[in-house]
Amino acid sequence: MAVGGERFMRMIVFFDLPTLSKTDRRNASRFRSFLVKDGYTMLQLSVYSRICKGQDDVDKHAKRLKSLIPKEGSVRLLTVTEKQYVSMEILVGTLKKEEEIGDKQLLLL
């Protein structure tokens, strides 16, 4: 979807962080808190998504994400167009309330 020449993109962050020690749990919690504060919505336990308006916005948030990732574990970033994102099929379960709000916010942008 494009509005005013800008192409909406979705950043999807997948992560698997260690939680064996108190420090690990604190780092994982800080990372999740950062994602929420930066506008990401939880899709599944360790999968978060955020909408961006154009590649410049994606680059800005990717840079911020890379600067705050924990040193241990696995963190992956996938960027897709909004058109690709909305074609995602939910095989079991339903949209979460936060996801529905996110789609409505797109109309405001």
MMTF fields as JSON, N, C-alpha, C and O atoms, coordinates in Angstrom:
{
  "mmtfVersion": "1.0.0",
  "mmtfProducer": "UNKNOWN",
  "numBonds": 435,
  "numAtoms": 436,
  "numGroups": 109,
  "numChains": 1,
  "numModels": 1,
  "chainsPerModel": [1],
  "groupsPerChain": [109],
  "chainIdList": ["A"],
  "bondAtomList": [4, 2, 8, 6, 12, 10, 16, 14, 20, 18, 24, 22, 28, 26, 32, 30, 36, 34, 40, 38, 44, 42, 48, 46, 52, 50, 56, 54, 60, 58, 64, 62, 68, 66, 72, 70, 76, 74, 80, 78, 84, 82, 88, 86, 92, 90, 96, 94, 100, 98, 104, 102, 108, 106, 112, 110, 116, 114, 120, 118, 124, 122, 128, 126, 132, 130, 136, 134, 140, 138, 144, 142, 148, 146, 152, 150, 156, 154, 160, 158, 164, 162, 168, 166, 172, 170, 176, 174, 180, 178, 184, 182, 188, 186, 192, 190, 196, 194, 200, 198, 204, 202, 208, 206, 212, 210, 216, 214, 220, 218, 224, 222, 228, 226, 232, 230, 236, 234, 240, 238, 244, 242, 248, 246, 252, 250, 256, 254, 260, 258, 264, 262, 268, 266, 272, 270, 276, 274, 280, 278, 284, 282, 288, 286, 292, 290, 296, 294, 300, 298, 304, 302, 308, 306, 312, 310, 316, 314, 320, 318, 324, 322, 328, 326, 332, 330, 336, 334, 340, 338, 344, 342, 348, 346, 352, 350, 356, 354, 360, 358, 364, 362, 368, 366, 372, 370, 376, 374, 380, 378, 384, 382, 388, 386, 392, 390, 396, 394, 400, 398, 404, 402, 408, 406, 412, 410, 416, 414, 420, 418, 424, 422, 428, 426, 432, 430],
  "bondOrderList": [1, 1, 1, 1, 1, 1, 1, 1, 1, 1, 1, 1, 1, 1, 1, 1, 1, 1, 1, 1, 1, 1, 1, 1, 1, 1, 1, 1, 1, 1, 1, 1, 1, 1, 1, 1, 1, 1, 1, 1, 1, 1, 1, 1, 1, 1, 1, 1, 1, 1, 1, 1, 1, 1, 1, 1, 1, 1, 1, 1, 1, 1, 1, 1, 1, 1, 1, 1, 1, 1, 1, 1, 1, 1, 1, 1, 1, 1, 1, 1, 1, 1, 1, 1, 1, 1, 1, 1, 1, 1, 1, 1, 1, 1, 1, 1, 1, 1, 1, 1, 1, 1, 1, 1, 1, 1, 1, 1],
  "groupList": [{"groupName": "MET", "atomNameList": ["N", "CA", "C", "O"], "elementList": ["N", "C", "C", "O"], "formalChargeList": [0, 0, 0, 0], "bondAtomList": [1, 0, 2, 1, 3, 2], "bondOrderList": [1, 1, 2], "singleLetterCode": "M", "chemCompType": "L-PEPTIDE LINKING"}, {"groupName": "ALA", "atomNameList": ["N", "CA", "C", "O"], "elementList": ["N", "C", "C", "O"], "formalChargeList": [0, 0, 0, 0], "bondAtomList": [1, 0, 2, 1, 3, 2], "bondOrderList": [1, 1, 2], "singleLetterCode": "A", "chemCompType": "L-PEPTIDE LINKING"}, {"groupName": "VAL", "atomNameList": ["N", "CA", "C", "O"], "elementList": ["N", "C", "C", "O"], "formalChargeList": [0, 0, 0, 0], "bondAtomList": [1, 0, 2, 1, 3, 2], "bondOrderList": [1, 1, 2], "singleLetterCode": "V", "chemCompType": "L-PEPTIDE LINKING"}, {"groupName": "GLY", "atomNameList": ["N", "CA", "C", "O"], "elementList": ["N", "C", "C", "O"], "formalChargeList": [0, 0, 0, 0], "bondAtomList": [1, 0, 2, 1, 3, 2], "bondOrderList": [1, 1, 2], "singleLetterCode": "G", "chemCompType": "PEPTIDE LINKING"}, {"groupName": "GLU", "atomNameList": ["N", "CA", "C", "O"], "elementList": ["N", "C", "C", "O"], "formalChargeList": [0, 0, 0, 0], "bondAtomList": [1, 0, 2, 1, 3, 2], "bondOrderList": [1, 1, 2], "singleLetterCode": "E", "chemCompType": "L-PEPTIDE LINKING"}, {"groupName": "ARG", "atomNameList": ["N", "CA", "C", "O"], "elementList": ["N", "C", "C", "O"], "formalChargeList": [0, 0, 0, 0], "bondAtomList": [1, 0, 2, 1, 3, 2], "bondOrderList": [1, 1, 2], "singleLetterCode": "R", "chemCompType": "L-PEPTIDE LINKING"}, {"groupName": "PHE", "atomNameList": ["N", "CA", "C", "O"], "elementList": ["N", "C", "C", "O"], "formalChargeList": [0, 0, 0, 0], "bondAtomList": [1, 0, 2, 1, 3, 2], "bondOrderList": [1, 1, 2], "singleLetterCode": "F", "chemCompType": "L-PEPTIDE LINKING"}, {"groupName": "ILE", "atomNameList": ["N", "CA", "C", "O"], "elementList": ["N", "C", "C", "O"], "formalChargeList": [0, 0, 0, 0], "bondAtomList": [1, 0, 2, 1, 3, 2], "bondOrderList": [1, 1, 2], "singleLetterCode": "I", "chemCompType": "L-PEPTIDE LINKING"}, {"groupName": "ASP", "atomNameList": ["N", "CA", "C", "O"], "elementList": ["N", "C", "C", "O"], "formalChargeList": [0, 0, 0, 0], "bondAtomList": [1, 0, 2, 1, 3, 2], "bondOrderList": [1, 1, 2], "singleLetterCode": "D", "chemCompType": "L-PEPTIDE LINKING"}, {"groupName": "LEU", "atomNameList": ["N", "CA", "C", "O"], "elementList": ["N", "C", "C", "O"], "formalChargeList": [0, 0, 0, 0], "bondAtomList": [1, 0, 2, 1, 3, 2], "bondOrderList": [1, 1, 2], "singleLetterCode": "L", "chemCompType": "L-PEPTIDE LINKING"}, {"groupName": "PRO", "atomNameList": ["N", "CA", "C", "O"], "elementList": ["N", "C", "C", "O"], "formalChargeList": [0, 0, 0, 0], "bondAtomList": [1, 0, 2, 1, 3, 2], "bondOrderList": [1, 1, 2], "singleLetterCode": "P", "chemCompType": "L-PEPTIDE LINKING"}, {"groupName": "THR", "atomNameList": ["N", "CA", "C", "O"], "elementList": ["N", "C", "C", "O"], "formalChargeList": [0, 0, 0, 0], "bondAtomList": [1, 0, 2, 1, 3, 2], "bondOrderList": [1, 1, 2], "singleLetterCode": "T", "chemCompType": "L-PEPTIDE LINKING"}, {"groupName": "SER", "atomNameList": ["N", "CA", "C", "O"], "elementList": ["N", "C", "C", "O"], "formalChargeList": [0, 0, 0, 0], "bondAtomList": [1, 0, 2, 1, 3, 2], "bondOrderList": [1, 1, 2], "singleLetterCode": "S", "chemCompType": "L-PEPTIDE LINKING"}, {"groupName": "LYS", "atomNameList": ["N", "CA", "C", "O"], "elementList": ["N", "C", "C", "O"], "formalChargeList": [0, 0, 0, 0], "bondAtomList": [1, 0, 2, 1, 3, 2], "bondOrderList": [1, 1, 2], "singleLetterCode": "K", "chemCompType": "L-PEPTIDE LINKING"}, {"groupName": "ASN", "atomNameList": ["N", "CA", "C", "O"], "elementList": ["N", "C", "C", "O"], "formalChargeList": [0, 0, 0, 0], "bondAtomList": [1, 0, 2, 1, 3, 2], "bondOrderList": [1, 1, 2], "singleLetterCode": "N", "chemCompType": "L-PEPTIDE LINKING"}, {"groupName": "TYR", "atomNameList": ["N", "CA", "C", "O"], "elementList": ["N", "C", "C", "O"], "formalChargeList": [0, 0, 0, 0], "bondAtomList": [1, 0, 2, 1, 3, 2], "bondOrderList": [1, 1, 2], "singleLetterCode": "Y", "chemCompType": "L-PEPTIDE LINKING"}, {"groupName": "GLN", "atomNameList": ["N", "CA", "C", "O"], "elementList": ["N", "C", "C", "O"], "formalChargeList": [0, 0, 0, 0], "bondAtomList": [1, 0, 2, 1, 3, 2], "bondOrderList": [1, 1, 2], "singleLetterCode": "Q", "chemCompType": "L-PEPTIDE LINKING"}, {"groupName": "CYS", "atomNameList": ["N", "CA", "C", "O"], "elementList": ["N", "C", "C", "O"], "formalChargeList": [0, 0, 0, 0], "bondAtomList": [1, 0, 2, 1, 3, 2], "bondOrderList": [1, 1, 2], "singleLetterCode": "C", "chemCompType": "L-PEPTIDE LINKING"}, {"groupName": "HIS", "atomNameList": ["N", "CA", "C", "O"], "elementList": ["N", "C", "C", "O"], "formalChargeList": [0, 0, 0, 0], "bondAtomList": [1, 0, 2, 1, 3, 2], "bondOrderList": [1, 1, 2], "singleLetterCode": "H", "chemCompType": "L-PEPTIDE LINKING"}],
  "groupTypeList": [0, 1, 2, 3, 3, 4, 5, 6, 0, 5, 0, 7, 2, 6, 6, 8, 9, 10, 11, 9, 12, 13, 11, 8, 5, 5, 14, 1, 12, 5, 6, 5, 12, 6, 9, 2, 13, 8, 3, 15, 11, 0, 9, 16, 9, 12, 2, 15, 12, 5, 7, 17, 13, 3, 16, 8, 8, 2, 8, 13, 18, 1, 13, 5, 9, 13, 12, 9, 7, 10, 13, 4, 3, 12, 2, 5, 9, 9, 11, 2, 11, 4, 13, 16, 15, 2, 12, 0, 4, 7, 9, 2, 3, 11, 9, 13, 13, 4, 4, 4, 7, 3, 8, 13, 16, 9, 9, 9, 9],
  "groupIdList": [1, 2, 3, 4, 5, 6, 7, 8, 9, 10, 11, 12, 13, 14, 15, 16, 17, 18, 19, 20, 21, 22, 23, 24, 25, 26, 27, 28, 29, 30, 31, 32, 33, 34, 35, 36, 37, 38, 39, 40, 41, 42, 43, 44, 45, 46, 47, 48, 49, 50, 51, 52, 53, 54, 55, 56, 57, 58, 59, 60, 61, 62, 63, 64, 65, 66, 67, 68, 69, 70, 71, 72, 73, 74, 75, 76, 77, 78, 79, 80, 81, 82, 83, 84, 85, 86, 87, 88, 89, 90, 91, 92, 93, 94, 95, 96, 97, 98, 99, 100, 101, 102, 103, 104, 105, 106, 107, 108, 109],
  "secStructList": [7, 3, 3, 6, 6, 3, 3, 3, 3, 3, 3, 3, 3, 3, 3, 3, 7, 7, 7, 1, 1, 2, 2, 2, 2, 2, 2, 2, 2, 2, 2, 2, 2, 2, 2, 2, 2, 6, 6, 7, 3, 3, 3, 3, 6, 6, 3, 3, 3, 3, 3, 3, 3, 1, 2, 2, 2, 2, 2, 2, 2, 2, 2, 2, 2, 2, 2, 2, 7, 7, 1, 1, 1, 3, 3, 3, 3, 3, 3, 3, 3, 2, 2, 2, 2, 2, 6, 7, 7, 7, 1, 1, 1, 7, 7, 7, 2, 2, 2, 2, 2, 2, 2, 2, 2, 2, 2, 2, 7],
  "xCoordList": [0.836, 0.0, 0.887, 1.853, 0.58, 1.361, 0.428, -0.654, 0.871, 0.126, 1.09, 2.147, 0.737, 1.617, 2.984, 3.97, 3.068, 4.348, 5.164, 6.125, 4.802, 5.521, 4.969, 3.762, 5.837, 5.447, 5.504, 6.541, 4.396, 4.367, 5.055, 4.86, 5.864, 6.642, 6.363, 5.935, 6.611, 6.532, 7.89, 8.512, 8.322, 9.526, 9.065, 8.255, 9.578, 9.225, 10.51, 11.481, 10.493, 11.66, 11.349, 10.348, 12.225, 12.133, 13.308, 14.435, 13.06, 14.194, 14.029, 12.923, 15.171, 15.27, 16.418, 17.588, 16.075, 17.089, 17.206, 16.208, 18.424, 18.605, 17.92, 17.861, 17.405, 16.737, 17.146, 16.4, 18.322, 18.763, 19.182, 18.87, 19.883, 20.351, 19.494, 18.718, 19.649, 18.924, 19.304, 18.448, 20.574, 21.047, 20.425, 20.005, 20.357, 19.733, 18.263, 17.792, 17.559, 16.131, 15.954, 15.035, 16.823, 16.762, 17.034, 16.348, 18.032, 18.347, 17.184, 16.846, 16.584, 15.443, 14.268, 13.592, 14.028, 12.933, 13.178, 12.257, 14.391, 14.741, 14.555, 14.091, 14.915, 14.769, 13.287, 12.906, 12.459, 11.011, 10.435, 9.617, 10.861, 10.384, 10.772, 9.975, 12.001, 12.432, 11.524, 11.092, 11.235, 10.393, 9.025, 8.541, 8.413, 7.089, 7.161, 6.315, 8.162, 8.311, 8.592, 8.254, 9.207, 9.546, 8.41, 8.582, 7.267, 6.101, 5.852, 5.018, 6.548, 6.331, 5.133, 4.851, 4.444, 3.318, 3.68, 4.238, 3.366, 3.679, 2.714, 1.497, 3.269, 2.467, 2.385, 1.325, 3.524, 3.629, 4.662, 5.238, 4.906, 5.751, 7.084, 7.455, 7.784, 9.075, 9.088, 10.114, 7.941, 7.817, 7.071, 5.92, 7.737, 7.156, 7.185, 8.049, 6.229, 6.103, 5.817, 5.168, 6.304, 5.952, 5.814, 6.448, 4.982, 4.765, 5.684, 5.939, 6.177, 7.041, 6.568, 6.044, 6.76, 6.382, 7.639, 8.346, 7.897, 9.025, 10.319, 10.459, 11.25, 12.535, 13.376, 14.113, 13.277, 14.041, 13.631, 14.478, 12.337, 11.836, 12.319, 12.692, 12.309, 12.817, 14.287, 14.703, 15.063, 16.5, 16.739, 17.611, 15.961, 16.094, 15.809, 16.57, 14.717, 14.353, 15.278, 15.548, 15.762, 16.713, 18.02, 18.61, 18.464, 19.695, 19.515, 20.399, 18.364, 18.064, 18.012, 18.554, 17.361, 17.25, 18.631, 18.927, 19.463, 20.802, 21.672, 22.538, 21.439, 22.258, 21.845, 22.597, 20.656, 20.148, 19.93, 19.361, 20.374, 20.167, 21.105, 22.244, 20.633, 21.493, 22.659, 22.581, 23.72, 24.921, 24.733, 25.391, 23.852, 23.615, 22.261, 21.352, 22.137, 20.855, 20.824, 21.859, 19.619, 19.413, 18.318, 17.22, 18.627, 17.652, 17.706, 18.78, 16.543, 16.468, 15.463, 14.483, 15.717, 14.835, 14.431, 15.28, 13.138, 12.607, 11.762, 10.898, 12.007, 11.227, 10.445, 11.006, 9.132, 8.26, 7.374, 7.208, 6.816, 5.87, 4.567, 4.294, 3.78, 2.491, 1.593, 0.833, 1.688, 0.889, 1.265, 0.39, 2.56, 2.995, 2.545, 2.118, 2.636, 2.276, 0.796, 0.452, -0.079, -1.515, -1.92, -3.014, -1.049, -1.366, -0.994, -1.216, -0.424, -0.078, -1.35, -2.367, -1.277, -2.411, -2.31, -1.26, -3.381, -3.433, -4.041, -5.216, -3.243, -3.686, -4.45, -5.401, -4.044, -4.735, -4.729, -3.695, -5.859, -5.934, -6.605, -7.141, -6.559, -7.19, -6.272, -5.258, -6.641, -5.911, -6.044, -7.111, -4.947, -5.004, -5.542, -5.472, -6.072, -6.629, -5.592, -5.933, -4.34, -3.277, -3.037, -2.736, -3.167, -2.977, -4.084, -3.824, -5.307, -6.429, -6.245, -6.519, -5.789, -5.539, -4.445, -4.545, -3.396, -2.292, -2.759, -2.294, -3.671, -4.188, -4.99, -4.927, -5.747, -6.537, -5.635, -5.942, -4.514, -3.578, -2.972, -2.657, -2.805, -2.258, -3.113, -2.582, -4.409, -5.306, -5.073, -5.282, -4.643, -4.383, -3.081, -2.932, -2.142, -0.843, -1.026, -0.063],
  "yCoordList": [-1.167, 0.0, 1.237, 1.301, 2.202, 3.435, 4.623, 4.668, 5.574, 6.813, 7.957, 8.028, 8.855, 9.984, 9.563, 10.252, 8.448, 7.99, 7.164, 6.511, 7.178, 6.388, 4.972, 4.763, 4.026, 2.623, 2.138, 2.243, 1.61, 1.103, -0.25, -1.106, -0.421, -1.635, -2.156, -1.408, -3.433, -4.042, -4.623, -5.334, -4.306, -4.912, -6.0, -5.746, -7.199, -8.311, -8.788, -9.156, -8.774, -9.178, -10.52, -10.674, -11.475, -12.815, -12.939, -12.588, -13.426, -13.574, -14.763, -15.186, -15.278, -16.376, -15.989, -16.111, -15.525, -15.033, -15.958, -16.515, -16.125, -16.993, -16.389, -15.169, -17.26, -16.805, -17.656, -17.761, -18.252, -19.137, -18.375, -18.792, -17.267, -16.505, -15.258, -14.87, -14.647, -13.41, -12.312, -11.543, -12.243, -11.249, -11.5, -10.557, -12.764, -13.107, -12.673, -12.084, -12.976, -12.608, -11.094, -10.591, -10.375, -8.913, -8.369, -7.454, -8.932, -8.492, -8.774, -7.941, -9.946, -10.3, -9.368, -8.928, -9.073, -8.174, -6.759, -6.11, -6.295, -4.958, -4.906, -3.902, -5.981, -6.01, -5.958, -5.206, -6.746, -6.71, -5.33, -4.814, -4.742, -3.395, -2.379, -1.512, -2.484, -1.59, -1.737, -0.742, -2.973, -3.202, -2.537, -1.871, -2.718, -2.144, -0.615, 0.036, -0.048, 1.419, 1.981, 3.131, 1.184, 1.648, 1.384, 1.585, 0.94, 0.807, -0.566, -0.714, -1.571, -2.934, -3.547, -3.218, -4.432, -5.165, -6.64, -7.168, -7.306, -8.722, -9.536, -9.444, -10.331, -11.257, -12.605, -13.228, -13.042, -14.279, -14.023, -12.936, -14.981, -14.769, -14.076, -13.127, -14.504, -13.9, -13.385, -13.435, -12.893, -12.324, -11.002, -10.964, -9.925, -8.587, -7.931, -8.226, -7.036, -6.382, -4.897, -4.502, -4.08, -2.654, -2.182, -2.71, -1.189, -0.616, 0.58, 1.313, 0.776, 1.904, 2.554, 1.89, 3.842, 4.585, 4.83, 5.818, 3.93, 4.078, 3.463, 3.123, 3.331, 2.693, 3.505, 2.929, 4.827, 5.646, 5.346, 5.275, 5.172, 4.837, 3.449, 3.245, 2.505, 1.15, 1.23, 0.618, 1.976, 2.103, 2.699, 2.237, 3.727, 4.378, 3.384, 3.299, 2.638, 1.69, 0.473, -0.073, 0.045, -1.079, -0.689, -1.495, 0.523, 1.004, 1.04, 0.622, 1.542, 1.594, 0.182, -0.073, -0.729, -2.118, -2.755, -3.394, -2.582, -3.19, -2.663, -3.375, -1.422, -0.848, -1.357, -1.2, -1.967, -2.384, -3.888, -4.324, -4.686, -6.127, -6.711, -6.262, -7.699, -8.36, -9.081, -9.442, -9.278, -9.927, -11.431, -12.035, -12.027, -13.471, -13.758, -12.929, -14.938, -15.356, -15.177, -15.057, -15.161, -15.036, -14.001, -14.104, -13.0, -11.972, -11.825, -11.649, -11.898, -11.783, -10.708, -10.488, -10.04, -8.988, -9.306, -9.568, -9.28, -9.473, -8.249, -7.864, -7.636, -6.485, -6.889, -7.403, -6.649, -6.986, -5.783, -4.897, -5.76, -4.699, -4.947, -6.063, -3.907, -4.056, -5.03, -5.787, -5.003, -5.925, -7.38, -8.237, -7.652, -9.004, -9.366, -10.494, -8.424, -8.674, -9.035, -9.989, -8.279, -8.553, -9.846, -10.358, -10.381, -11.663, -12.846, -14.002, -12.546, -13.601, -14.339, -13.721, -15.643, -16.486, -16.903, -17.366, -16.745, -17.237, -18.633, -18.793, -19.625, -21.012, -21.477, -22.251, -21.013, -21.316, -20.045, -19.385, -19.694, -18.491, -17.352, -17.537, -16.187, -15.003, -13.797, -13.855, -12.712, -11.466, -11.006, -11.115, -10.49, -9.921, -8.494, -7.874, -7.989, -6.643, -5.617, -4.697, -5.766, -4.841, -4.846, -3.806, -5.999, -6.096, -5.36, -4.686, -5.481, -4.793, -3.291, -2.563, -2.82, -1.397, -0.945, 0.129, -1.757, -1.41, -1.197, -0.268, -2.031, -1.883, -0.601, 0.063, -0.245, 0.983, 2.205, 3.216, 2.129, 3.24, 3.51, 4.658, 2.48, 2.641, 3.618, 4.419, 3.557, 4.448, 5.906, 6.82, 6.122, 7.473, 8.047, 9.264, 7.172, 7.632, 8.121, 8.556],
  "zCoordList": [0.0, 0.0, 0.0, 0.76, -0.823, -0.899, -0.752, -1.336, 0.037, 0.218, -0.037, 0.589, -0.953, -1.242, -1.736, -1.474, -2.445, -2.974, -2.003, -2.409, -0.711, 0.286, 0.313, 0.187, 0.474, 0.519, 1.961, 2.617, 2.45, 3.814, 3.87, 3.007, 4.906, 5.1, 6.51, 7.389, 6.706, 8.036, 8.388, 7.599, 9.574, 10.119, 11.082, 11.974, 10.901, 11.774, 12.454, 11.793, 13.775, 14.566, 15.225, 15.925, 14.982, 15.576, 16.545, 16.196, 17.739, 18.651, 19.571, 19.907, 19.958, 20.918, 21.839, 21.476, 23.026, 23.947, 25.146, 25.604, 25.658, 26.826, 28.056, 28.212, 28.922, 30.149, 31.356, 32.33, 31.284, 32.368, 33.614, 34.73, 33.438, 34.597, 34.797, 33.923, 35.953, 36.257, 35.263, 34.825, 34.914, 33.939, 32.576, 31.906, 32.154, 30.87, 30.843, 29.871, 31.923, 31.98, 31.941, 31.295, 32.625, 32.626, 31.216, 30.76, 30.531, 29.16, 28.204, 27.364, 28.339, 27.484, 27.756, 26.825, 29.009, 29.383, 28.854, 28.358, 28.959, 28.432, 26.918, 26.379, 26.242, 24.787, 24.405, 23.508, 25.073, 24.804, 25.103, 24.343, 26.202, 26.559, 25.503, 25.144, 25.002, 23.928, 22.711, 22.129, 22.328, 21.152, 21.317, 20.402, 22.467, 22.708, 22.684, 22.072, 23.341, 23.37, 21.987, 21.704, 21.123, 19.778, 18.78, 17.578, 19.272, 18.408, 17.83, 16.937, 18.313, 17.836, 18.557, 19.709, 17.868, 18.425, 18.46, 17.498, 19.561, 19.673, 18.813, 18.973, 17.9, 17.097, 17.778, 17.844, 18.281, 19.049, 20.13, 20.182, 20.98, 22.148, 21.817, 22.507, 20.826, 20.477, 19.044, 18.365, 18.59, 17.247, 17.369, 17.804, 16.983, 17.073, 15.7, 14.873, 15.469, 14.171, 14.364, 15.333, 13.439, 13.432, 11.997, 11.083, 11.823, 10.502, 10.337, 11.293, 9.128, 8.814, 7.524, 6.63, 7.446, 6.25, 5.417, 5.611, 4.505, 3.606, 4.105, 5.279, 3.192, 3.486, 4.469, 5.269, 4.421, 5.37, 6.807, 7.698, 7.03, 8.356, 8.78, 9.935, 7.852, 8.126, 8.522, 9.506, 7.765, 8.058, 9.446, 10.182, 9.8, 11.109, 12.236, 13.199, 12.114, 13.172, 13.198, 14.268, 12.041, 12.001, 12.686, 13.406, 12.47, 13.111, 14.629, 15.377, 15.071, 16.508, 17.088, 18.164, 16.375, 16.815, 16.952, 17.962, 15.95, 15.953, 17.091, 17.598, 17.486, 18.556, 19.94, 20.902, 20.049, 21.357, 21.515, 22.515, 20.544, 20.677, 21.735, 21.873, 22.474, 23.464, 22.779, 21.605, 23.527, 22.973, 22.782, 21.935, 23.55, 23.485, 22.854, 22.902, 22.262, 21.693, 20.188, 19.533, 19.662, 18.225, 17.977, 18.523, 17.147, 16.78, 15.27, 14.695, 14.627, 13.169, 12.804, 13.515, 11.686, 11.198, 9.766, 8.914, 9.511, 8.167, 7.844, 8.632, 6.689, 6.25, 5.014, 4.047, 5.06, 3.939, 3.638, 4.476, 2.454, 2.119, 2.876, 3.317, 3.018, 3.695, 2.934, 3.537, 1.613, 0.796, 1.105, 1.222, 1.234, 1.585, 2.989, 3.235, 3.904, 5.296, 5.431, 6.13, 4.768, 4.911, 4.223, 4.461, 3.37, 2.742, 3.648, 3.288, 4.832, 5.776, 6.189, 6.503, 6.183, 6.535, 7.988, 8.433, 8.723, 10.101, 10.034, 9.704, 10.345, 10.237, 11.472, 11.359, 12.637, 13.886, 14.719, 14.831, 15.3, 16.125, 15.367, 14.275, 15.966, 15.382, 15.539, 16.235, 14.883, 15.059, 16.498, 17.103, 17.041, 18.378, 18.268, 17.206, 19.36, 19.389, 18.913, 18.169, 19.333, 18.952, 17.448, 16.863, 16.826, 15.381, 14.644, 13.647, 15.122, 14.493, 14.602, 13.648, 15.744, 15.934, 14.977, 14.385, 14.822, 13.914, 12.505, 11.844, 12.008, 10.658, 10.52, 9.486, 11.56, 11.518, 11.554, 10.922, 12.291, 12.353, 10.987, 10.671, 10.175, 8.841, 8.038, 7.27, 8.207, 7.489, 7.905, 7.106, 9.147, 9.626, 9.081, 8.969, 8.744, 8.236, 6.815, 6.183]
}
